[in-house]
Amino acid sequence: MGRGKSYRKFTIKMQKKLVVLFIAVLLAFAGLFYQLYRISRDNGEQYKKQVLSQQRYDSTTIPYKRGTILDANGSVLATSEKVYNVILDSVAISEKEEYLEPTLSALQREFGIDTASIRDYIEKNKETSRYHVLAKRLSYSEISDFLDMQNEEGSQIKGIWFDEEYKRVYPGNSLACDVIGFTTADNRGNYGLEEYYNDVLSGIPGREYGYLNDDSDLERKTIAAEDGNSLVTTIDANIQSIVEKYLLKFNEEYKDNFRPGNGAENVGCIIMKVDSGEILAMANYPNFDLNDTRNTDALMGMPLLDEKGNKTGEYLTEENMDVLDDEEMLYQHLDALWKNYCISSTYEPGSVAKPFTVAAGVESGKITGTETYNCEGSLEIGGWPIRCHNRYGDGLLTVQEGIERSCNVVMMKIGQAMGTDTFVKFQHIFNFGLKTNIDLQGEARTASLIYTKDTMGSTEMATNTFGQSFNVTMIQMITGFCSLINGGYYYEPHMVSKIVSPSGATVQNIEPRVLKQTISEDTSDMIREYCNTVVTGEHGTGKTARPAGYMIGGKTGTAETLPRKNGQYVVSFMGYAPADDPQIAIYVVVDRPNVQYQDDAKFATRIVRGILTEVLPYMGIFMTEELSDSEREELEALQIEIRTAPAAEEEAEEGGDTTEEGTGEENGEDTGTEGEEETEKEEVWKSFPIDPATGYAVDPNTGDMVDPVTGAVIGGSYDENAEEPDASPSPEASADPEGDTGQ
């Protein structure tokens, strides 16, 4: 009874307390809900921005490493190194006032960053910005001291972190720059191998990001980046270095010689394996630093271009460099610098085309190679005289002597024997007018720069036989020439031998590809025999190309540029070594050397001689000839030069060469292949006095400079009364966007 009364009293009190407690809880929740509503209404956008910025902070891209480019021996030509961008988190640095000054002080001390501008940026963006780049592409050594300070216990350096990426690095600087190419800021390849194999070298970026799981805990997930594949090239960095050494030496010798500017408008060299199409070296001058591609110092001495990209006839000097202040003009000149002359520019080949003419005549059965032709210094076709390089005439010549002496008349008569259809057919067989499909970006199209059987007239037929009036690229010429001397096998030229995965596994082997057989082995043997005499023959035009201790073969070339009679020439030498068993072919082209008299192929042969003197021993190709005392002294001096690397000793000049010129029209002149009256031609030029200043003979009747060995007139002196009409390249020549149609 007593317990019942007590129970009723407790229940009444508790009920009252519970009512009060319930009301208090309701009021508290009402206040909380109101506060949440007020925050959402007044500050919702601010917190939304902070959350979103935190999400960007937590979600980062992991960069891939672009594949490495290696030479044939494994030396690194291009690689990617990890670098770091300095990132400012304005929100984090603004959390406490004491973070600001220590952080700014460290940034100024370690990275030289202007703290005033950063202070202003933080003040304006302290509630929103978590990603602002302060400095780009620093190495780990450049950021390591800052990291040590930031990670010290109790450090007040806050709000700075480092974003990782990769920077393309070229250890050789300018070595093989035209072959390798370079990358843009977004890691895409430009020019050369970098662009051609961009998809192979590129990888796939990864990603790291954070998210809240079902328990509201922060989870992180990482998708790793996939690095790009690497390239093993056919380039031998040692041979490439030798080639570039002699191109630079030529430029230093002739720079600002006759006019302001470089030693020539362009100088190019290709060395190729005869039996595989592998390129061992490819270079041209001027070149540029792959690690500093926009350095305008490399443009000095190059032709000055107008707004349309055409040559003005002037050259870039200190006085006119202000033209590069215009961004478009700057890019035009840089684009001209970055292009690979060996594959992108076209020119008339000159007499290096003569072995192709003879090979076509023999292979087609139109001639046997045993014919003789009489050269009187010119051949009248259609009422116009088309001159030989030797205006005094060479007399009766065999086909072999026509190659040895580089006689235009012999070539024109062989062309007459073939006829237009056969000649055009073999130009196509030799791949003129077609791309070689070398694995480099930027190979020029030349389809519009040669004649077809429907467009080739008598004038074009005559001049085409000795390499004028049609355009080619260097890579076309040397690839076709290799087929002339290797048994007739046309290999597709290539720069890459292997593609390798990031783990080192071989992804693809790129084997040599024989695309066709241009001529028979018998014809090839004959052409090789003829080309040997260019270097060994008494009247050979390529004697100065022979390196000490070796016998080589080849062909000189001198082509007059357009417009005719301008005194400007492209001179060249196409050769191979050793002469009895060719392993490599070499082609050097000098485009408008910086001298008064340009039509002298010795400007090219001397470069060839210097290069082969070092390259052949390096390749383990043994000497085939006895050394003279002077040659032994020369090689000893070279060894000292290589060991001590002083200024290069000037090479001795010897021998002679040819020049070719002449245009005209043909009307089906008699081929004159056999039965012509045999006459002994008196070499009258050998009695001419020698000019001590130039080393050339001087014709006392005309004042012409004459090569004392070959009788070739130097300097393009013309009989103004001859009224020779020009034979220009195909009318469509100017339509080629990549070729240099001004040559």
KOLVEX-864794 format. One record per residue (C-alpha): x, y, z. Coordinates in steps of 0.2 Angstrom, whole numbers, padded with zeros to 4 digits, always signed. Layout:
XYZ
...
***
This chain:
+0000+0000+0000
+0014+0012+0005
+0024+0007-0011
+0009+0011-0022
+0008+0028-0015
+0026+0031-0018
+0025+0025-0036
+0011+0037-0040
+0021+0052-0033
+0037+0048-0044
+0027+0046-0060
+0019+0063-0059
+0036+0072-0056
+0044+0062-0070
+0030+0067-0082
+0033+0085-0079
+0052+0084-0081
+0050+0074-0097
+0039+0087-0104
+0051+0100-0101
+0066+0090-0107
+0056+0086-0123
+0052+0104-0126
+0070+0109-0123
+0076+0096-0136
+0064+0102-0149
+0070+0120-0146
+0088+0114-0148
+0084+0105-0164
+0074+0120-0171
+0089+0131-0167
+0101+0119-0176
+0090+0118-0191
+0089+0137-0192
+0108+0138-0191
+0110+0126-0205
+0097+0135-0215
+0106+0152-0212
+0123+0145-0216
+0116+0137-0232
+0108+0153-0237
+0122+0165-0233
+0138+0155-0235
+0133+0140-0246
+0142+0146-0262
+0158+0149-0252
+0158+0132-0245
+0153+0124-0261
+0168+0132-0269
+0179+0126-0255
+0173+0108-0257
+0175+0108-0276
+0193+0116-0275
+0197+0102-0262
+0191+0089-0274
+0203+0096-0288
+0217+0096-0275
+0214+0078-0271
+0212+0073-0289
+0229+0074-0299
+0235+0068-0315
+0250+0056-0315
+0261+0060-0330
+0268+0047-0342
+0286+0046-0347
+0289+0048-0365
+0299+0035-0373
+0318+0037-0375
+0327+0038-0392
+0343+0029-0394
+0357+0028-0407
+0362+0011-0414
+0375+0008-0400
+0363+0012-0386
+0368+0030-0383
+0354+0042-0378
+0349+0054-0391
+0333+0060-0382
+0325+0056-0365
+0313+0062-0352
+0318+0068-0335
+0305+0071-0320
+0303+0089-0316
+0292+0099-0303
+0280+0113-0304
+0279+0124-0289
+0260+0125-0284
+0252+0138-0272
+0237+0133-0261
+0230+0150-0256
+0217+0142-0245
+0230+0132-0235
+0242+0146-0233
+0228+0158-0227
+0222+0146-0213
+0234+0155-0200
+0242+0172-0202
+0259+0165-0196
+0260+0154-0211
+0262+0168-0224
+0278+0177-0220
+0289+0161-0218
+0282+0153-0234
+0285+0169-0244
+0302+0171-0237
+0307+0153-0242
+0299+0155-0259
+0310+0170-0263
+0326+0163-0256
+0325+0146-0264
+0316+0150-0281
+0319+0169-0283
+0300+0172-0284
+0293+0190-0283
+0284+0189-0266
+0274+0205-0268
+0264+0198-0283
+0261+0182-0273
+0255+0192-0258
+0243+0201-0268
+0237+0185-0276
+0234+0176-0260
+0224+0191-0253
+0212+0191-0268
+0210+0172-0268
+0213+0166-0251
+0195+0158-0250
+0195+0150-0267
+0211+0146-0275
+0220+0129-0272
+0230+0128-0288
+0241+0142-0294
+0258+0139-0303
+0272+0149-0297
+0287+0141-0306
+0288+0127-0319
+0300+0113-0323
+0312+0113-0309
+0324+0098-0306
+0323+0089-0289
+0340+0097-0284
+0332+0114-0286
+0317+0110-0275
+0326+0098-0262
+0331+0112-0250
+0314+0119-0249
+0307+0102-0246
+0319+0100-0231
+0313+0116-0224
+0295+0112-0227
+0296+0095-0218
+0305+0101-0203
+0296+0098-0186
+0286+0114-0182
+0289+0121-0199
+0277+0135-0203
+0280+0134-0222
+0262+0129-0228
+0252+0129-0244
+0265+0124-0256
+0266+0108-0265
+0274+0101-0281
+0266+0095-0296
+0276+0081-0306
+0279+0081-0325
+0292+0076-0337
+0304+0087-0347
+0311+0082-0364
+0330+0082-0363
+0343+0080-0378
+0360+0076-0371
+0369+0080-0387
+0361+0097-0389
+0362+0100-0408
+0368+0082-0412
+0356+0075-0425
+0344+0089-0422
+0335+0088-0439
+0333+0069-0437
+0327+0069-0419
+0315+0084-0419
+0308+0090-0403
+0293+0091-0392
+0281+0105-0388
+0275+0111-0371
+0261+0098-0371
+0273+0084-0375
+0269+0082-0393
+0282+0078-0406
+0287+0091-0419
+0298+0087-0434
+0309+0072-0436
+0307+0056-0427
+0298+0064-0412
+0283+0068-0424
+0284+0053-0435
+0284+0041-0420
+0274+0052-0409
+0260+0039-0405
+0274+0026-0402
+0284+0037-0390
+0268+0044-0381
+0261+0035-0366
+0244+0036-0356
+0243+0047-0341
+0237+0040-0325
+0227+0047-0311
+0226+0048-0292
+0210+0054-0284
+0201+0053-0267
+0183+0049-0263
+0172+0046-0247
+0167+0028-0245
+0150+0021-0237
+0157+0025-0219
+0162+0043-0224
+0180+0039-0224
+0192+0046-0237
+0198+0033-0249
+0212+0036-0262
+0213+0027-0278
+0228+0027-0290
+0228+0022-0309
+0246+0021-0314
+0252+0030-0330
+0258+0019-0344
+0275+0025-0351
+0279+0027-0370
+0289+0014-0380
+0307+0019-0385
+0316+0019-0402
+0332+0011-0406
+0338+0021-0422
+0350+0016-0436
+0360+0032-0432
+0378+0030-0426
+0381+0045-0414
+0400+0044-0417
+0398+0044-0436
+0385+0058-0434
+0397+0068-0424
+0410+0066-0437
+0398+0072-0451
+0393+0087-0441
+0411+0092-0437
+0415+0093-0455
+0399+0103-0460
+0403+0115-0446
+0421+0116-0452
+0415+0121-0469
+0404+0134-0463
+0418+0142-0452
+0430+0142-0467
+0418+0151-0479
+0406+0161-0467
+0405+0179-0473
+0418+0175-0487
+0410+0183-0502
+0394+0190-0495
+0387+0191-0477
+0380+0175-0471
+0384+0156-0468
+0397+0146-0478
+0382+0141-0489
+0363+0142-0489
+0363+0124-0484
+0375+0110-0483
+0368+0092-0481
+0376+0075-0479
+0368+0057-0478
+0378+0041-0475
+0368+0025-0479
+0372+0007-0478
+0372+0001-0496
+0364-0016-0493
+0350-0012-0481
+0344+0006-0482
+0349+0010-0464
+0354+0028-0462
+0370+0030-0451
+0371+0049-0452
+0360+0063-0458
+0364+0081-0455
+0363+0098-0462
+0370+0115-0458
+0364+0127-0451
+0358+0117-0436
+0350+0121-0419
+0350+0117-0401
+0336+0104-0397
+0336+0111-0379
+0334+0129-0384
+0324+0128-0401
+0319+0146-0401
+0336+0153-0399
+0338+0166-0413
+0357+0165-0413
+0355+0150-0424
+0346+0160-0437
+0361+0172-0440
+0368+0170-0458
+0352+0162-0465
+0343+0169-0480
+0331+0183-0475
+0313+0179-0479
+0299+0191-0483
+0281+0190-0476
+0276+0176-0488
+0291+0165-0484
+0301+0169-0500
+0320+0173-0500
+0323+0191-0502
+0341+0189-0508
+0348+0196-0491
+0354+0187-0476
+0350+0189-0457
+0363+0200-0449
+0364+0210-0433
+0358+0225-0443
+0341+0217-0449
+0337+0205-0435
+0323+0217-0429
+0312+0209-0442
+0311+0194-0430
+0302+0205-0418
+0286+0200-0427
+0280+0183-0421
+0274+0178-0438
+0291+0182-0446
+0300+0174-0432
+0291+0158-0434
+0294+0158-0453
+0313+0159-0450
+0313+0146-0436
+0302+0134-0447
+0316+0136-0461
+0329+0132-0448
+0320+0117-0441
+0316+0109-0458
+0327+0094-0463
+0336+0099-0479
+0340+0081-0483
+0322+0076-0485
+0312+0092-0486
+0320+0103-0499
+0321+0100-0517
+0334+0105-0530
+0341+0101-0547
+0354+0087-0545
+0366+0090-0559
+0378+0078-0565
+0375+0065-0550
+0361+0060-0561
+0372+0055-0576
+0375+0037-0569
+0356+0035-0569
+0355+0040-0587
+0368+0028-0592
+0360+0014-0582
+0343+0017-0590
+0351+0017-0607
+0360+0000-0604
+0346-0008-0594
+0334-0004-0608
+0345-0011-0622
+0345+0006-0631
+0364+0006-0629
+0377-0007-0624
+0390+0004-0615
+0403+0001-0629
+0398+0016-0639
+0408+0032-0643
+0403+0050-0645
+0411+0065-0651
+0411+0081-0639
+0415+0097-0647
+0410+0107-0632
+0391+0109-0636
+0377+0100-0645
+0365+0110-0657
+0347+0104-0654
+0333+0113-0662
+0344+0127-0667
+0351+0131-0650
+0368+0126-0643
+0367+0116-0627
+0384+0117-0619
+0395+0105-0611
+0405+0109-0595
+0421+0109-0606
+0417+0122-0619
+0433+0117-0628
+0427+0100-0631
+0433+0083-0625
+0434+0075-0642
+0430+0056-0644
+0423+0049-0628
+0417+0031-0623
+0402+0030-0612
+0414+0027-0597
+0424+0042-0601
+0407+0052-0602
+0405+0048-0584
+0423+0050-0579
+0424+0068-0587
+0405+0072-0584
+0401+0076-0602
+0384+0083-0605
+0385+0079-0624
+0388+0061-0621
+0372+0061-0609
+0361+0070-0622
+0366+0058-0636
+0362+0043-0624
+0345+0051-0620
+0342+0053-0639
+0345+0034-0641
+0333+0030-0627
+0319+0042-0632
+0306+0050-0620
+0296+0035-0616
+0310+0025-0610
+0319+0039-0601
+0303+0044-0591
+0299+0025-0587
+0316+0023-0579
+0315+0040-0569
+0299+0032-0561
+0309+0015-0558
+0322+0025-0549
+0309+0033-0539
+0311+0051-0545
+0294+0060-0542
+0289+0048-0528
+0292+0049-0509
+0304+0036-0502
+0293+0034-0487
+0308+0036-0475
+0302+0036-0457
+0304+0055-0454
+0292+0069-0453
+0292+0081-0467
+0298+0072-0483
+0294+0083-0498
+0283+0078-0512
+0291+0079-0529
+0278+0072-0541
+0275+0090-0549
+0294+0093-0551
+0297+0080-0564
+0291+0078-0582
+0279+0064-0588
+0280+0058-0606
+0266+0070-0610
+0274+0085-0604
+0292+0082-0608
+0298+0091-0624
+0314+0091-0633
+0322+0104-0622
+0317+0095-0606
+0323+0078-0613
+0341+0085-0617
+0343+0094-0600
+0336+0080-0589
+0349+0068-0595
+0363+0078-0586
+0352+0082-0571
+0344+0099-0575
+0326+0104-0576
+0319+0092-0564
+0320+0092-0545
+0324+0079-0532
+0328+0077-0513
+0344+0071-0506
+0335+0055-0499
+0328+0051-0516
+0345+0053-0524
+0356+0042-0512
+0342+0029-0510
+0342+0027-0529
+0360+0028-0531
+0363+0013-0519
+0352+0003-0530
+0364+0007-0545
+0379+0000-0536
+0372-0014-0525
+0366-0025-0539
+0350-0016-0542
+0341-0018-0526
+0331-0003-0520
+0329-0003-0501
+0317+0008-0492
+0327+0020-0482
+0324+0019-0463
+0330+0027-0447
+0323+0015-0434
+0328-0003-0432
+0318-0007-0416
+0304-0002-0405
+0306-0007-0386
+0294-0007-0372
+0297+0002-0355
+0302-0014-0348
+0315-0017-0361
+0306-0030-0372
+0306-0029-0390
+0289-0023-0397
+0294-0023-0416
+0310-0026-0426
+0310-0016-0442
+0320-0026-0455
+0327-0019-0471
+0314-0020-0485
+0318-0022-0503
+0305-0014-0513
+0311-0018-0531
+0325-0021-0542
+0329-0006-0553
+0343-0013-0564
+0351-0030-0566
+0367-0035-0557
+0377-0034-0574
+0372-0016-0577
+0376-0012-0558
+0393-0019-0561
+0396-0008-0576
+0390+0008-0567
+0401+0004-0552
+0416+0002-0564
+0412+0018-0573
+0410+0028-0556
+0426+0021-0550
+0435+0031-0564
+0427+0047-0558
+0440+0046-0543
+0454+0035-0551
+0454+0041-0569
+0466+0053-0577
+0452+0066-0580
+0441+0060-0566
+0431+0075-0559
+0430+0067-0541
+0449+0065-0537
+0448+0076-0522
+0435+0065-0513
+0447+0051-0511
+0452+0049-0493
+0470+0044-0489
+0473+0025-0490
+0456+0021-0498
+0449+0019-0515
+0431+0025-0518
+0419+0028-0532
+0406+0041-0535
+0400+0055-0546
+0402+0074-0544
+0387+0086-0548
+0385+0105-0552
+0368+0111-0555
+0364+0129-0560
+0350+0136-0550
+0335+0146-0556
+0334+0159-0564
+0348+0154-0576
+0364+0164-0578
+0363+0170-0560
+0380+0163-0556
+0372+0152-0542
+0375+0133-0541
+0371+0118-0530
+0387+0107-0530
+0388+0089-0524
+0397+0072-0523
+0388+0055-0522
+0401+0042-0517
+0403+0024-0510
+0417+0015-0501
+0426+0004-0503
+0427+0005-0522
+0427-0014-0525
+0415-0019-0512
+0403-0004-0507
+0397-0005-0489
+0392+0013-0487
+0386+0027-0498
+0389+0046-0494
+0380+0061-0502
+0386+0079-0499
+0376+0094-0506
+0382+0112-0504
+0368+0124-0509
+0376+0140-0516
+0393+0141-0507
+0398+0158-0501
+0411+0161-0514
+0413+0171-0530
+0414+0156-0541
+0401+0143-0535
+0402+0130-0549
+0416+0119-0542
+0411+0103-0535
+0427+0103-0524
+0417+0112-0511
+0408+0095-0509
+0422+0083-0512
+0433+0090-0499
+0419+0088-0486
+0417+0070-0492
+0436+0067-0490
+0437+0073-0473
+0422+0063-0467
+0427+0047-0475
+0445+0049-0468
+0438+0047-0450
+0422+0036-0454
+0430+0022-0463
+0443+0017-0450
+0430+0019-0436
+0419+0006-0446
+0433-0006-0447
+0435-0004-0465
+0453-0008-0469
+0464+0003-0481
+0466-0003-0498
+0480+0009-0505
+0498+0013-0500
+0500+0029-0491
+0511+0043-0498
+0522+0052-0487
+0510+0067-0488
+0495+0057-0484
+0504+0049-0469
+0508+0066-0462
+0490+0071-0465
+0484+0057-0455
+0496+0060-0441
+0491+0078-0440
+0472+0072-0439
+0476+0060-0425
+0484+0075-0415
+0469+0085-0420
+0457+0072-0413
+0466+0070-0397
+0468+0088-0393
+0453+0096-0403
+0461+0112-0409
+0456+0121-0424
+0455+0109-0439
+0470+0110-0451
+0465+0116-0468
+0464+0101-0480
+0476+0102-0495
+0467+0105-0512
+0471+0094-0526
+0463+0088-0543
+0449+0096-0552
+0430+0095-0555
+0417+0099-0568
+0403+0111-0569
+0388+0109-0580
+0377+0122-0588
+0367+0125-0603
+0349+0124-0609
+0341+0123-0626
+0329+0114-0637
+0330+0098-0646
+0323+0092-0662
+0327+0074-0663
+0346+0076-0667
+0355+0060-0673
+0360+0050-0659
+0378+0048-0665
+0381+0032-0655
+0394+0024-0667
+0403+0028-0683
+0408+0046-0679
+0424+0052-0685
+0438+0049-0672
+0447+0065-0668
+0461+0068-0655
+0455+0083-0645
+0469+0095-0640
+0468+0100-0622
+0471+0118-0625
+0466+0124-0608
+0482+0115-0600
+0493+0128-0608
+0483+0143-0601
+0492+0153-0587
+0487+0150-0569
+0480+0164-0559
+0489+0163-0542
+0475+0171-0532
+0462+0157-0537
+0472+0143-0543
+0462+0142-0559
+0469+0144-0577
+0464+0159-0587
+0459+0158-0605
+0469+0172-0613
+0456+0175-0627
+0440+0176-0616
+0447+0179-0598
+0436+0164-0592
+0442+0155-0576
+0445+0137-0581
+0448+0121-0571
+0466+0117-0576
+0462+0098-0575
+0445+0096-0584
+0444+0112-0594
+0428+0117-0586
+0424+0135-0586
+0422+0142-0568
+0410+0156-0564
+0396+0154-0576
+0403+0166-0590
+0391+0166-0604
+0391+0171-0622
+0377+0184-0622
+0374+0182-0640
+0370+0164-0639
+0352+0168-0633
+0350+0151-0624
+0332+0149-0618
+0329+0142-0601
+0323+0125-0598
+0314+0126-0581
+0306+0112-0570
+0289+0107-0572
+0276+0121-0573
+0268+0113-0557
+0284+0116-0547
+0278+0131-0538
+0263+0121-0531
+0274+0110-0520
+0271+0116-0503
+0286+0107-0495
+0300+0108-0509
+0312+0123-0512
+0306+0127-0529
+0318+0141-0531
+0333+0129-0534
***
